[in-house]
């Protein structure tokens, strides 16, 4: 690994970490308005949100809520 490649890797990691920390600090901690709140509810209680229903998102999200020790809203937003 050359020095340029190593610098690029560390720079990429620093940019990702900064963006992730910023997202965690600003993500909603409660139910939000419009479709996002509807998707959060569908993930927590199951069911289909509205057509087309986004079945892949809903199945993934329900699984995440089931295994996460965090509150459902934080699990869905994170």
N, C-alpha and C positions, 0 to 999 in steps of 0.2 A: 504494500500500500504506500503510495507516495504522499508527500506532505500536502499537495493540493487536494488529493482525494480525501485525506483525513480532515482537512480544514472544511471541505464541503460537507462532509458527514456531520461534523460538530455544528456547523452553521445550520444545517437542515434540522438537526435535533433541537437546537436552541429555538428556531422559529416555530417548530411544532409545539414545543413545551410552552412557549409564550402564548400561542394561540389557544392551546387547551386550557391553560390557567385563566386566561381572559374569558373563555366560554364558561368555565365553571363558576367564575365570580358573577357573571351576568345572566346565567340561565334562570328561567322562571322557577319558583319554588312552590307555586300553587297552580290551579287550573287556569288556563288562559282563555281568551275569547275565540270565537269562530271555530274553524275546523280543528285546530290543534286541541282544544278542550274536548271536542267530540272524539278524536282519536285516542286521547288519554283515557277517556271514560270507556271506550271500546276495549282498550288494552286491559284495563283494570277489571271490568265485569264480564268481558267476553261479548261476542256478537259481532255484527257487521255495522260499521259506522254509517256509511251511505254509499250508493252506487258510485263508482265501481267497487267500493268497499276495501280496496287495498289489502287483499287477503294475506299476502306474504308479510307485509308490515305488521298486520294484526297478529298473525301466528307467532312471529318472532318476538313481538312486544309482549304477548301473553306469557311466553316462556321466560322472558327476561324478568317480568314482574313476579312470576312464580318462584324463581330461584334467588332473587335478590333480597338481601336483608334490609335494604333501604325502603323508605316509603314509596308507594307506586308512582307518584308524580315525579319524584327525583329519579327513579329508575327509568321511566319513559323518556324524560328530558335528557338524561345523561346518555 
